[in-house]
Amino acid sequence: MCICGQVAYNLRSCIYTLQGAAPTTACCSALNSTVTQATTSADLQGLCTCLTVADISISGFNKVVGLAADTAADQCEVTIPFKISPDTNCTSYVFLNIGGKK
């Protein structure tokens, strides 16, 4: 699922939260969609890597997107299941589908 350039593109509307703006409906929708599309452990680990590592693509743009996603998550009422930080070990996150529910 996780192609970092696509994640950055999807969450571009969240960038303005870094300047103190409230997240837009588009930002919240994109953030929720991006997080809920991580339906396997590999997806979750990939998303984690995309949002926490600065040097993966677009000259560090993903780090900015990760910070924006982290800033917007509370206001959008979206739970990001890992800490967005360069110190996060993304390989430790696994997707648990308990009772067949997403």
Secondary structure, 3 states (H helix, E strand, C coil): CCCHHHHHHHCHHHHHHHHCCCCCHHHHHHHHHHHHCCCCHHHHHHHHHHHHCCCCCHHHHHHHHHHHHHHHHHHHCCCCCCCCCCCCCHHHCCCCCHHHCC
